[in-house]
């Protein structure tokens, strides 16, 4: 796909992966439409302030955007959770599902037809990891939605990412409540590198990207070893 002149809407554009993607798309000659609850750094972009966890704000945003031409939608906004079942609260469940699952679905439905929908998923949506039940469920919903609309003829790119270096989500792994071992923090990928992989995947017309690539081996392996992982996770607690 030739990105020159495309109008690209990115959610979660003020920080992390969203900010890196915006910078790369700008270099490709794209017109940027940036959505975040904080101001985005690009001064020449069309920007909208919106807290995607707020249903009323989200629907007001969709109404505004329906009068704007959007060629590519990048659902990048997301929040993490490392809570076990005992630690989950109703407020956490509501906020995370609103941002990670419902907002991308509603934006895709409200702005269609689109040339391309890029949904930023996670390896957690494929592997059912301990202490990540809520986060994994939200990403699993996004993965399923992406694959389903693709079978209906929509052009999509599902990005299945491991941890991204420097993001709020990866930094939260160090919290004691999560219980992740120290080696897990070494598996992260720089957000800038992930952004480059995503832009290249779009230009090549790919429908799925797994990054880092070795997760293509890890994901099916974890599925096979799931009972053993569950046993050791219980023993660890």
Helices and strands as residue ranges (DSSP letters): E 7-11, H 16-27, E 31-36, E 46-49, H 55-65, E 72-75, H 90-97, I 98-102, H 103-111, E 116-122, H 124-127, H 133-151, E 156-161, E 164-165, H 168-171, G 172-174, G 182-187, E 189-190, H 191-203, E 208-211, H 215-224, H 226-236
